[in-house]
Amino acid sequence: MHYPGAIDACRLPGPNAAAQLAPGTVEIPPDSIKTADAKVVPEDQPGEGTDVTHCKRLFARDLGGGKPDLEDYRLVTIAVVRFTDADADQAATKASQLMTDALGDHSGVRLATGVGDEAGFAEQWAAVRTGNVVLGLVIADGGTEAALIPPATLDNVQAVVTDMANTLQRDFQG
């Protein structure tokens, strides 16, 4: 599997992502709260031989009637690292090494089969490699009342990232 063109990270989440990752919340513009940048996978910044796209989605606890509580939010950050080497095998090898590095950075990771070429999930982090692409997701809670949003489970995270990997393969494969 090879992905020759740029990938829009914001187009990857499916329609059920919000309900899976942030139940009882409303989506708000990502710049409505100043948040720290989350490191999703190692080398998630553009460099020579890589094309990187990011997407931030911000969810705040619903106070009722769609009114967000800006003191209780969940930030979901997606990063897609695409290795642009013209040799598809070489690009896939580099992506596999990045995936190994990403898995090594996180403890308590459940490895999964049937999702891309390699996949690992934790309750607030996930990464999938498919061909020359590594797709990563990180969830961060913030605000003074952050504990009031029900936490995402490992199964929630796996469901969302599996859906994202399927969209990647369906819409962006060369």
C-alpha positions in Angstrom: 0.0 0.0 0.0 1.4 3.4 -1.0 0.1 6.9 -0.5 1.6 9.2 -3.2 -0.2 12.5 -2.4 -0.8 14.8 0.5 -3.3 13.6 3.2 -5.7 15.9 4.9 -5.7 14.8 8.6 -9.0 16.6 9.3 -10.8 14.4 6.7 -9.9 11.1 8.4 -12.2 11.0 11.5 -15.6 9.4 10.8 -18.9 10.7 12.0 -18.9 8.8 15.3 -15.5 10.0 16.4 -16.9 12.7 18.7 -19.3 10.3 20.4 -16.5 7.8 20.9 -13.8 10.2 22.1 -15.8 12.8 23.9 -19.3 11.8 25.0 -21.5 14.5 26.5 -19.6 17.3 24.8 -20.0 19.8 22.0 -17.4 20.5 19.4 -16.0 24.0 19.5 -13.5 25.9 17.3 -10.0 24.6 18.0 -8.7 28.2 18.6 -11.4 29.1 21.2 -9.2 27.9 24.0 -5.4 28.3 24.2 -4.0 24.8 24.5 -0.5 23.3 24.5 0.6 21.5 21.4 0.5 17.8 21.8 3.3 15.6 20.5 1.6 12.8 18.7 4.4 10.7 17.3 8.2 11.2 17.1 9.1 13.4 14.1 5.6 14.7 13.7 7.1 17.9 12.3 7.8 18.2 8.5 11.4 17.3 7.6 13.3 16.2 4.6 11.5 13.2 3.0 8.3 13.6 5.0 5.0 15.4 4.5 3.2 16.1 7.8 -0.4 17.2 8.3 -2.1 18.0 11.6 -5.7 18.4 12.8 -6.9 19.6 16.1 -10.5 19.0 17.3 -11.7 20.5 20.5 -14.7 19.3 22.6 -16.1 21.0 25.6 -18.6 19.6 28.1 -22.1 20.5 27.2 -23.7 22.5 29.9 -27.1 22.0 28.2 -28.6 23.3 24.9 -25.2 23.1 23.2 -23.6 25.7 25.5 -19.9 24.7 26.1 -18.1 24.7 29.4 -14.8 26.2 28.4 -13.3 25.1 31.7 -13.8 21.4 30.8 -12.5 20.3 27.5 -10.9 17.5 25.5 -8.4 18.2 22.8 -8.0 15.5 20.1 -4.8 16.0 18.0 -4.2 14.0 14.8 -0.9 13.8 13.0 -0.3 12.1 9.6 3.4 11.6 8.7 3.8 10.5 5.1 7.2 9.4 3.8 7.7 10.8 0.3 10.6 8.6 -0.9 10.0 7.6 -4.5 10.9 4.0 -3.7 7.7 2.7 -2.1 9.6 -0.1 -0.2 12.1 2.4 1.3 9.3 4.8 2.3 7.4 1.9 4.0 10.6 0.9 5.9 11.1 4.4 7.2 7.4 4.5 8.3 7.8 1.2 10.0 10.9 2.6 11.9 8.9 5.6 13.0 6.1 3.3 14.2 8.6 1.3 16.2 9.8 4.6 17.8 6.3 5.8 18.5 5.3 2.5 20.2 8.5 2.7 22.3 7.5 6.1 23.6 4.2 4.8 25.1 3.7 2.3 27.9 0.6 0.1 28.2 0.1 -0.1 24.5 -2.1 -2.9 23.1 -0.9 -4.1 19.7 -3.7 -4.9 17.2 -3.8 -6.8 14.0 -6.2 -6.1 11.1 -5.7 -2.3 11.3 -3.2 -1.2 8.7 0.2 -2.9 8.7 1.0 -2.2 12.3 -1.2 -0.7 15.1 -0.9 0.2 18.7 -3.5 1.7 21.1 -3.7 3.1 24.6 -6.4 5.0 26.4 -5.2 8.4 25.3 -3.0 7.6 22.3 -3.0 5.5 19.1 -0.8 5.0 16.0 -1.3 3.0 12.9 1.1 2.4 10.0 -0.1 1.6 6.6 2.4 1.6 3.8 4.5 4.8 3.9 2.1 6.6 6.3 2.0 6.7 10.1 -1.3 8.0 11.5 -1.3 9.1 15.1 -3.9 10.4 17.6 -3.5 11.8 21.1 -6.2 12.9 23.5 -5.6 15.5 26.2 -8.0 16.8 28.8 -7.8 20.3 30.2 -9.5 22.9 32.2 -10.3 23.2 35.9 -13.1 20.7 35.7 -11.6 18.2 33.1 -12.6 15.1 35.1 -16.3 15.7 34.3 -16.0 14.5 30.7 -16.3 10.7 30.7 -12.9 9.3 29.7 -12.3 7.6 26.4 -11.5 3.9 26.8 -9.0 1.9 24.9 -11.8 0.4 22.8 -13.1 3.9 21.9 -9.7 5.0 20.8 -9.2 1.8 18.7 -12.6 2.2 17.1 -11.9 5.8 16.0 -8.4 5.1 14.7 -9.6 1.9 12.9 -12.2 4.1 11.2 -9.6 6.7 10.3 -7.2 4.1 8.9 -10.1 2.8 6.7 -10.8 6.3 5.4 -7.1 6.8 4.7 -7.0 3.6 2.7 -10.2 4.3 0.9 -9.7 8.0 0.0 -5.9 8.5 -0.3 -4.3 5.3 -1.5 -2.4 5.6 -4.8 
